[in-house]
Amino acid sequence: MIEGSRITNTVDRCSMVGFTEQVQRLRADEFGRDLFTIPAFEMLLDLYTCKSRRPRSLTALTAASSASERNSQRIVHRLAQRELVKLRRDPSDGRRILVELEPATRELLDRFFDRMVELVAVPSACQPNEH
């Protein structure tokens, strides 16, 4: 078992983001992509990890979701209503809608992943049931 202080030296926000992406893929592989889905979080994670920090097109973002394109679009509009993302028309192509994280959402995700680091760093007293 790794001591809590050693974990904090090797685990940071970036590694937690990568770990979350791996867990999402593992969950989909083991249980099926259609059984357990978290499409809103998948899209927020996609925007959060976008290397260029540029807005994503609505079409590209919906492809990052496990939901259908139609449901993904509804989810994006709900995210916008809750002010988690900003929607705007592409100035070079008015038909295209661009989606980007609101600054407060980026801060929220920063805190979320920092909290994950803290959770990993503190060993849990809970042990899986032995059969």
KASULCOR-V441468 format. One record per residue. SS is DSSP state (H for helix, E for strand, - for the rest). OMEGA is omega in whole degrees, 0 to 359 (999 if undefined). BURIAL is I if it has 24 or more other ideal C-beta (glycine too) atoms within 12 Angstrom, else O. Layout:
# KASULCOR-V441468
SS_OMEGA_BURIAL, SS_OMEGA_BURIAL
This chain:
# KASULCOR-V441468
-_180_O, -_178_O, -_181_O, H_182_O, H_177_O, H_180_O, H_182_O, H_177_O, H_183_O, H_182_O, -_176_I, -_182_O, H_182_I, H_180_O, H_177_O, H_176_I, H_178_I, H_178_O, H_179_O, H_178_I, H_179_O, H_179_O, H_179_O, H_179_I, H_179_O, H_179_O, H_180_O, H_180_O, H_185_O, H_186_O, H_184_O, -_182_O, -_184_O, -_185_O, -_180_O, -_181_O, -_178_O, -_189_O, H_180_I, H_179_I, H_177_I, H_181_I, H_177_I, H_179_I, H_178_I, H_178_I, H_182_I, H_184_I, H_179_I, -_187_I, -_186_O, -_184_O, -_176_O, -_174_O, -_177_I, E_175_I, E_179_I, H_180_I, H_180_O, H_181_I, H_180_I, H_177_I, H_180_O, -_184_I, -_176_I, -_179_I, -_176_I, -_181_O, H_181_O, H_179_O, H_177_O, H_178_I, H_177_I, H_181_O, H_179_I, H_179_I, H_174_O, H_176_O, H_179_I, H_178_I, H_179_O, -_177_O, -_175_O, -_177_I, E_177_I, E_176_I, E_175_I, E_178_O, E_176_O, E_182_O, -_180_O, -_178_O, E_185_O, E_179_O, E_185_O, E_177_O, E_178_I, E_181_I, E_175_I, E_178_I, E_170_I, -_179_I, H_180_O, H_178_O, H_176_I, H_178_I, H_178_O, H_178_O, H_174_I, H_180_O, H_180_O, H_182_O, H_173_I, H_178_O, H_176_O, H_177_I, H_179_I, H_180_O, H_179_O, H_184_I, H_181_O, -_181_O, -_180_O, -_177_O, -_183_O, -_178_O, -_177_O, -_177_O, -_177_O, -_181_O, -_999_O
